[in-house]
Amino acid sequence: MYTIQANASGTRTIEVTESNLQTIKKYSLFMQIADSTGNISVETLDKLRFTVRSLIASCEEDSKALLELCLVLYDDNMKPLGLGNLIECYNKWEEEQAAPATENTENE
């Protein structure tokens, strides 16, 4: 379980599970999400929310993982800063996932 800061003062946080991060990776939800300047805006957050809702609506398989991700994205505390921190959390998690694979390759 990961905790991300949702506001600048640090008084609000959002819990993110490993399953949430795996869902983001499975559907490549953070591919080209930031604008050309790298800014995260309310429109960016709305775009991500609409994308996830669209995936749920069109999903023929079980969409439980996407629904769980909605709990994070639609949290009352989720704002652009929180999304930026979620993206940072995801990037760190992805590096951690890649590190063991690199170590195994070097040991062989």
C-alpha positions as CSV (number, residue, x, y, z in Angstrom):
1,M,0.0,0.0,0.0
2,Y,1.3,3.4,-0.9
3,T,0.1,6.8,0.4
4,I,0.2,9.9,-1.8
5,Q,-0.1,13.5,-0.7
6,A,-3.2,15.1,-2.1
7,N,-2.7,18.7,-1.2
8,A,0.2,21.1,-0.9
9,S,0.1,21.4,2.9
10,G,0.2,17.6,3.4
11,T,-3.0,17.4,5.4
12,R,-4.8,15.2,3.0
13,T,-3.6,11.8,1.6
14,I,-4.9,9.1,-0.6
15,E,-4.2,5.4,-0.3
16,V,-3.1,3.6,-3.4
17,T,-2.8,-0.2,-3.7
18,E,-0.5,-2.4,-5.7
19,S,-3.5,-3.5,-7.7
20,N,-4.3,0.2,-8.6
21,L,-0.7,0.6,-10.0
22,Q,-1.0,-2.7,-11.9
23,T,-4.3,-1.5,-13.4
24,I,-2.6,1.8,-14.5
25,K,0.1,-0.2,-16.2
26,K,-2.2,-2.8,-17.8
27,Y,-4.3,-0.1,-19.5
28,S,-1.3,2.3,-20.1
29,L,-3.3,5.1,-18.5
30,F,-0.4,7.5,-17.9
31,M,0.9,7.4,-21.5
32,Q,1.1,11.0,-22.7
33,I,-1.1,12.2,-19.9
34,A,0.7,15.5,-19.1
35,D,0.6,18.3,-21.6
36,S,3.6,19.4,-23.6
37,T,4.9,21.5,-20.6
38,G,4.5,18.6,-18.2
39,N,1.8,20.3,-16.3
40,I,-1.1,18.4,-14.7
41,S,-4.4,20.3,-14.7
42,V,-8.0,19.7,-13.7
43,E,-8.6,19.0,-17.4
44,T,-5.9,16.3,-17.3
45,L,-7.6,14.7,-14.3
46,D,-11.0,14.8,-15.9
47,K,-9.6,13.3,-19.1
48,L,-8.1,10.4,-17.1
49,R,-11.4,9.9,-15.2
50,F,-13.4,9.9,-18.5
51,T,-10.9,7.4,-20.0
52,V,-11.4,5.0,-17.1
53,R,-15.2,5.3,-17.2
54,S,-15.1,4.6,-20.9
55,L,-12.9,1.5,-20.4
56,I,-15.4,0.3,-17.7
57,A,-18.3,0.8,-20.1
58,S,-16.7,-1.0,-23.0
59,C,-15.0,-3.8,-20.9
60,E,-16.2,-7.3,-21.7
61,E,-14.2,-8.8,-18.9
62,D,-14.4,-8.2,-15.2
63,S,-13.8,-4.5,-14.5
64,K,-13.3,-4.8,-10.8
65,A,-9.7,-3.5,-11.0
66,L,-10.9,-0.4,-12.9
67,L,-13.7,0.2,-10.4
68,E,-11.2,0.1,-7.6
69,L,-9.0,2.6,-9.4
70,C,-12.1,4.9,-9.6
71,L,-12.0,5.0,-5.8
72,V,-8.6,6.6,-6.1
73,L,-9.4,8.9,-9.0
74,Y,-12.8,10.1,-7.7
75,D,-11.6,10.5,-4.1
76,D,-12.8,13.9,-2.8
77,N,-9.2,14.9,-2.1
78,M,-7.9,14.0,-5.6
79,K,-6.8,17.2,-7.3
80,P,-4.1,17.9,-10.0
81,L,-1.4,17.8,-7.3
82,G,-2.6,14.4,-6.1
83,L,-2.6,13.1,-9.7
84,G,1.0,14.4,-10.1
85,N,2.0,12.6,-6.9
86,L,0.2,9.5,-8.2
87,I,2.2,9.6,-11.4
88,E,5.4,9.9,-9.4
89,C,4.4,7.0,-7.2
90,Y,3.6,4.9,-10.3
91,N,7.0,5.8,-11.9
92,K,8.8,4.7,-8.7
93,W,6.8,1.5,-8.5
94,E,7.6,0.8,-12.1
95,E,11.3,1.3,-11.4
96,E,11.1,-1.1,-8.4
97,Q,9.4,-3.7,-10.7
98,A,12.2,-3.4,-13.3
99,A,15.0,-3.5,-10.7
100,P,14.6,-7.2,-9.7
101,A,14.5,-8.2,-13.4
102,T,17.7,-6.4,-14.0
103,E,19.4,-8.0,-10.9
104,N,18.3,-11.5,-12.1
105,T,19.8,-10.9,-15.5
106,E,23.1,-9.8,-14.1
107,N,23.4,-12.8,-11.7
108,E,23.0,-15.3,-14.5
